[in-house]
């Protein structure tokens, strides 16, 4: 009992964070070599080349690997704020700072009234499970913006909307933060902020929205749910290839277009379910925005043609916000996401060669990881539906003499 109480102390969170993040930094700075392909190439080569183009005032026109919204330029240019470091080193330091910012936000949310530190622990544990890839992509910066937006949703709706819009222009998915937000002020702030930022980028830098065309031409990545069709089909004579395409390792060949179209159809069905939920929901509490965002990001991830390892950073961040609320019932889906993180670091980078080869080890890893994500999505969606679509039972109203302080407490609604 004493040990459990000690681990719940806020003092342990920074200590564990420091130890695990030191390990991540030692890997990205190559003091120690992490197993598998070098995950830092994206920063030292691809991001660095984009940085040189972006600093001239234009987006990488004609580069099909540029598949990001215009505000991504801010993240990729940010290492310039540390001119005393080389580009890659500055990027890793800033990624670590963003990681620390998320921890601070989650601890603040967990220590306020009605909060819990479970969410902060999910973040502290979940990020290192993904290995050094977390610091070698800019997704941790985007996740910091999304976490801030979700934690602000109940008490600072306008700030939440503005942050959601900024996040959407960084990497699209943070727009899902708004799925469970009822306040019109949040939506209005998001619309105004998004329009102003998008307009500014369109006027200031040519090619701000070229990424939309490049995303349309994506295929089926070897780590996605749909890829399992081809991993298995290769053992039965499927005449196709695994090649680097549009910046990721994808299947190319017969029926790939059909599977990719099927994935898009599943994404459409997921958004249809979210719309149905929104119309059916009658109970919105302080945690509903986080729960709805978690379900939405899970559905978006599972049905995507691409499930890159860094996508799990989004899920860990949003799951952590859910568990900042004491009454959250998203514990099981969050645990499944943490297990999926462990499977993810094994399939990339540790045993990525097995995934590319579609051998038993590779197929087992992809099947397990994606199965965990599907299970998390289904369970989380069920929890969200039950928590929000069932009207509260009528309350008995005792006479003045029978009224107690406990009777006076009511759930917080937005």
N, C-alpha and C positions, 0 to 999 in steps of 0.2 A: 504493500500500500504506500509506503514511504517513497519507494522508487518511482511508482506511477505518478505520485504527486510532484516529485522533483522534475520528471520529464515534462510535466505540464507547465512548468515555470517558463515565463517568457525569456529568462536568461539563457536557456538551452538553445533556443532558436538561432540567435546570432552565432553561437559557438559551432553548432552543426553546420550552419550555412558557410562559415569561414573555412571549415575543414574540407567540406565537399567542393566548394568553389576554388579553393587552392589547387585541388586535384585537377579540376577542369582546366585551370590556367596553365598548370604544368604540362598538360597534354597539348593544348593549342600552341603553346610556346615551344613545344617539342623538346622539353626537358626529358620527358618520357614519351615513348612512342605508343600510341593507342593501336590495338590490333585492327587490321583491315586497311582499306584505301585511305589515303590522306584526305581528311574532311576539310582541311584548311585551304585547299586549292581555290575554292569559291571566293574566299576573301583575298588571298594573295595574288590571284590572277584575274578572275572574272570581275569581282567588285572593284579591284584596283584599276582595271581598264575602263570600266564604266565611270569611275571617279574622274579619270582624265577627260572623258568626253563631257560629263555633266558640268564640270567646272568651266567649260567653255560657253555654257548657256544653252545647250541643246541636249535632247535625249538621244540615246543610241539608235538613231534611225537606221533601218535596214538590218538590225541585229535581232534575229528571231528569238534569241534567248532572253531578250528583255521583255518580261511578261508581268510587269508590275505597274500599279497606278502611279500617277505623277509624284505624289508626296514621298514615294520611296526614295526619290532623289535626296531628300533631307537626311534620311538614315545613311545613305551611301556617301554623302558628302560630310557627314558629321566627324569622321576621323580628322578632317582638316582643322578641327578645334584643338587638336593636340599636335601642333607642328613639331614638337621636340621628339615625337615618336614616328617610326615608319608607319605606313598606312595600316598594315595588318595588325601590328601591335596596338595601335590606337583603337582599331575596331574592337579587338578583344577586350580592352580595358573598358570601352563604352558599353559593350554587351554585358560585362560584369556589373557595371554601374546600374544598367537597366534592370538586371536581375535583383540587385540590392533594393532598388526602388520598389519593385513588386513586393518583396518581403516587407518593407516598411509599410506599404499600403495595407497589406493583409494583416499585419500585426496591429495597425491602428484600427482596422475594421473589427478585428477579433477582440480587442480590449475594450471597445465601447459597449454601452449597455446592450444586453441581448446578444452579444457576440461570443465567439469561441475561437481559440487558436488552432482548431483542427485544420482550417484552411491554410494557415501559414505553414503548418507541418506538411500538408500535401505538396506545397510548392518547394519547400526545402528538400523533401525526399524525391519528388518527381523529376526535377530538372537534372540532377546528376545521373539518374537512371538512363537518361538519353545519351549520356556521354558528351564528348567535346563538340559534337555537331551543334549543340545549343549555342555555343559562343562563336561558331563559324557561319552563322546565318543571322539576318537581321530580325528574325521573328520574335526574339525575346524583347526587342524594343517595341514592336507592334503590340505584343501581349501586355506590356506595361501600360500602354494607352488604354487598351480594352479593359483591363482590371480597374484602372482609375475610373473609367466611365461607369462600370457596373456598381462599384462601391459608392459612386455619387448619385446613382439613379433615384434613390428614395428621398434624399435630403437636398440635393442640388440638381434638379432636373435639367436646367439649362446647360450647366457645365457638362452633365452627362451626354446630352445631345451633341454639344460641340466636340467633345472628345471622341464620340462614336463616329462623327463625320471625319475627323482627322484620321482616325484609325482606318476607316474605309478607304481613304485616299492613300494610306500607306500600304494596305494589302487586302482590301475588299471585305474580308470576313468580319471585321469588327462592326459592320453595319448590323449584324445579327444581334448585337447588344440591344437594339431597339425593339426586338420582337415582343418582349414581354413588358414594355414600358407603356403605361397608359397616358401619362401626362402630355398634353398637347405642346406644352412649352419645350419639352425635350425634342419632339419631332420638329418643331419650328426652328429651334436652335441648330439641329442637325442639318436641316434643309438650307438655312442661311449660311452656316459655316461651310458646308459642302459646296454650295454654289460659288461662294466667294473664293475659296481656295482653288477649286477646279478652274474657275475663270482666270484667276491670277496665273496659274501654271500654263493654261492654254495660250494666254497672251504673251507670257514672258519666255516660254521655252517651246520651240517647235517639236512636234511629235509626242505631245503629252499623253495622247490616248491611242497611240499606235499599238499598245499592248493588247487591246481588245481583239485585234485581228490575229495576233500571234496565239492568244489563248484559244481561239476558235479552232485553230489547226492542230491542237494537241491530240496525241493518240492515247493508248492505254499503257500506263507505266507498269513496270514489273512488280511494284509493291502494292498496287491497288486491288480492290476486291474483284474487279472484273478480270484482272490478270490471271486469276486462278484457272479460268477457262483455258488459257493458252499454256500455263505451266503444265496442266494435265494433258492437254492436246498434243504437246510436243512428244509425249511418250507413246502416242498413237499415230505418228506420222504426219502431224501438222506441218505444212510447208511454209514456215515463216522464220523471222529472224528477231534477234534482240540487239538493238543498236542504240547509240546515243542519238537522240532526236529531240530537237527543241529544248536542249539543255537538260534532258533527263534520259534515263535508260528505259526504252519503251519497246513493246512488241510491234512489229511491222509485218504485214502479210495478210492472207485471206481472213475475212471475217472480223478483222480488228475494228473496222469502221462500224460494223454492226454492234459490237460489244461497247464501243465508245458511245454510240447513240443510245444504247440501253442504259448506260450510266447516266447520261443526261436526262433520260426519261425518269429514272429513279430519283434524281435530284429534283425534278419537277414535281414528282409525287410527294417528296418530303416537304417541299414548300406548300403543297396543297394541304398536307396534314397540319402544318403550322398555321395556315390560314383558318382551317376548320377549328383547330384548338382555340385560336384567338376569338372566333365568333362564339364558341361554346363556353369560354371561361367566364365565370361570374365572381370568382374570389381572387383578389390580387393583394398579396401581403408584401412586406418589405423585401422578402427574398424571391418573389416571383420573377423579377427581371433577370436575376442570375440563373435561376433554374431554367427559364425559357431559353436563355442564351446558350446554356450548356447543352440542352437538347438540340437546338438549332445547329450549333457547331458540330456536334456529334453526327447529326444527319448529313450535314454538308460534307464532312470528312469521309464518312463511310461510303457515300454514293459518288464521290469524286472519281474522275478518271486518273487522278494522281493522289497518292497518299505518301507524301514525302515524310521523312523522320521529323522534320521541324514542325509539321502539323500537330504533332503530339504536344508541343510546347503550348499551343493555343488551348488544347483541351485541359492540360494541367492547370493553366492559369484560370480558366473559367470554372473548373471544378473546385479550385481553391476558394474562389469567391463564394460559391454555393455553400461551402462548409464553414465560412465565416459566420453564418447565421445558425444560432443554437438549434432552431427547429428544423433545419434542413434534413430531408430524407434522401439526399443524393449520395449518401455514404457508399453504398454498394457500387453504383456506376463509377464513382470516383476511384474506388479500389480497383475496379476492372481497368480503368484508364492507366493506373500506376503499373498494373501487371502488363498491360500492352506496351508501356514504355520500356520495360525490361526486354520484352520480345523484340521491340523495335531496334534497340541498340545491338541485339544479337544478329538481326537480319541486315542491319546497316549501322556501322561498317563492318562489324566483326566477321560475319560469314556471308557477306554480300556476294562473293563468288559462287556460293551454293545457290543463292537466289537466282542469279543470272543463268546458272546452269540448269535450273529447274530440277535439281536432284531431290532426293527424299528429305534431306536436311532443310534445303531452301523452301520447298513446298510446305513442309510442316511448320516452319517459322511464320511464313506468310499466312497460312491457314489459321494458326493459333492467334497471331496478332490481330488479324482482321475479324476473327470470330469473337475475340474479346471486345473489340470496338462495336460490333453489331449488337452483342449482348448488352453492352453499356447503353447504347442508343435506345434499344427496346425498353429496357428497365427504366431508364430516365424518362422516356416519353410517357410510360404508364404512370409513373409517380406524378409527373406534372399534370397529366389529365385528371387523375383522382384528386389531387390537391386543389385544383382550381375550377373544375366544372361541376362539382357537387355543392349545392347551396348549404350554408351553415344551418344546423338544426335550430329551430326556434328556441329562444332563451326564456326560461321562466322568470317572471319578475316578482321577486319576494317583496313583502311589505317593508316599510321603513325599519321596523324593529328587527327584521331578520337579515337585513342587508349587511354584508361584511366587506372588508377591504378586498378579499379575494373575488367577491362577486363583482366588484367595480372594475376589475381588470378585463380589458377586451383586446383582441388581436389588433395589431397595427395594420391599417390598410392604407393604400395610396389613393 
